[in-house]
Amino acid sequence: MDEFPNSNSDSGAVICTGRLRLRPWRESDAAELYALASDRRIGPAAGWLPHRSVAESLLVIRVVFSAPETYAVELLETGRVVGCVGLLFPERSNFPIGPRDAEVGYWLGTPYWGRGLIPEAVRALIRRAFRTLELENLWCGCYEDNRNSLRVQQKCGFRPHHELRDHLSEVTGERRTELVRRITRDEWLQFPDRDR
């Protein structure tokens, strides 16, 4: 397994954009996470179950969101957590990817939909992945009926690669079609909106 020297969550990496701060999750975020992740419109669309308690959200922060390159998306204007973005390296990816690749995952709380916040966060994460971590390919998957997620991927330069038909979600137990998209470092360098 390849190690990414700058990818440890304890490195304390913070990424700022015009409106957002991407920072490591803190245990003190549990109540805010629960308020967002308990909404049934978010988790099932992304392949995970809605959170049932603040204690469950705290456990997710400790076990899942403590992984390398997983960030709370914080609105600079208010300091509130509004969502999550992160890189899943080959050992954690939802589908097979190469050793210098990562899968991009993201979600945004429903009160913040429609403002272009997640494309802004994903673009910042892509810059980090290609410039700082020197990855070769980034992958993104979503269920075929998740139009919001598809739009984020298109805005960020991901291109269709393949489909996983009748794909079983280990978390929800559902079988659905997942659309898989990819952007290479070379494609990103040519993408006109990469620095937005």
ZIMO-V225660 format. One record per residue. N is the residue number from 1. PSI is psi in whole degrees, 0 to 359 (999 if undefined). D_FIRST is the distance of its C-alpha to the first C-alpha in Angstrom with 1 decimal. Layout:
n,psi,d_first
N,PSI,D_FIRST
N,PSI,D_FIRST
//
This chain:
n,psi,d_first
1,128,0.0
2,141,3.8
3,141,6.5
4,108,9.7
5,334,12.5
6,16,15.1
7,8,13.5
8,137,14.5
9,335,17.4
10,359,19.3
11,343,19.5
12,25,22.5
13,135,22.0
14,132,25.1
15,125,25.9
16,143,29.5
17,189,31.3
18,324,35.0
19,352,35.2
20,156,32.0
21,123,29.8
22,121,26.1
23,162,25.3
24,147,23.2
25,148,24.8
26,151,27.3
27,331,28.7
28,353,32.1
29,358,31.1
30,316,31.3
31,318,34.9
32,319,34.3
33,314,31.2
34,317,33.3
35,326,36.1
36,312,33.9
37,353,31.6
38,349,34.5
39,123,35.9
40,350,35.7
41,350,35.4
42,294,31.9
43,304,29.6
44,327,30.7
45,334,30.5
46,358,26.8
47,19,26.0
48,159,26.5
49,146,29.6
50,145,31.9
51,143,31.7
52,349,34.6
53,163,35.0
54,324,34.1
55,321,32.6
56,319,30.2
57,321,29.3
58,318,28.7
59,319,26.3
60,318,24.4
61,316,24.2
62,322,23.0
63,316,20.4
64,309,19.4
65,0,20.4
66,357,19.0
67,155,15.4
68,141,14.2
69,35,16.3
70,124,18.8
71,139,22.4
72,137,25.9
73,115,28.1
74,133,31.3
75,120,34.6
76,322,35.8
77,324,39.4
78,342,39.3
79,8,36.2
80,145,35.5
81,131,32.2
82,348,32.5
83,200,29.1
84,142,25.3
85,154,22.7
86,167,18.9
87,131,15.6
88,116,13.4
89,169,9.8
90,321,8.5
91,344,8.2
92,355,11.7
93,154,13.3
94,355,16.6
95,161,16.0
96,130,13.6
97,167,12.3
98,168,10.5
99,339,7.3
100,30,9.8
101,166,11.8
102,154,12.8
103,135,15.7
104,128,18.6
105,150,20.6
106,156,24.0
107,160,27.3
108,137,30.6
109,142,33.5
110,328,36.5
111,347,39.0
112,6,37.0
113,151,36.7
114,10,38.3
115,1,37.9
116,20,35.0
117,317,32.9
118,319,29.6
119,322,29.7
120,317,30.2
121,317,27.2
122,319,24.9
123,319,26.1
124,320,25.3
125,321,21.7
126,316,21.4
127,314,22.8
128,316,20.3
129,316,17.3
130,323,18.8
131,310,20.6
132,312,18.8
133,348,15.1
134,44,15.7
135,163,14.1
136,320,15.5
137,144,16.4
138,138,17.2
139,155,18.2
140,137,20.8
141,152,22.4
142,158,25.7
143,148,28.4
144,337,31.1
145,4,33.8
146,79,32.0
147,325,34.0
148,316,33.2
149,321,29.5
150,320,30.1
151,321,32.4
152,313,29.7
153,318,27.3
154,316,30.2
155,333,31.3
156,4,27.8
157,5,27.6
158,141,25.3
159,149,26.7
160,138,26.9
161,304,24.3
162,173,24.8
163,145,26.1
164,98,24.9
165,143,28.3
166,39,29.0
167,128,25.6
168,125,25.5
169,120,24.6
170,336,23.4
171,310,24.9
172,341,28.3
173,5,28.7
174,152,30.1
175,122,29.6
176,166,29.7
177,127,28.9
178,130,26.1
179,127,26.2
180,129,23.0
181,161,23.3
182,150,21.3
183,131,21.9
184,164,20.6
185,318,20.8
186,318,23.9
187,319,25.5
188,319,25.0
189,333,26.7
190,351,29.6
191,123,29.9
192,332,33.2
193,17,32.3
194,331,29.0
195,15,30.6
196,999,32.8
//
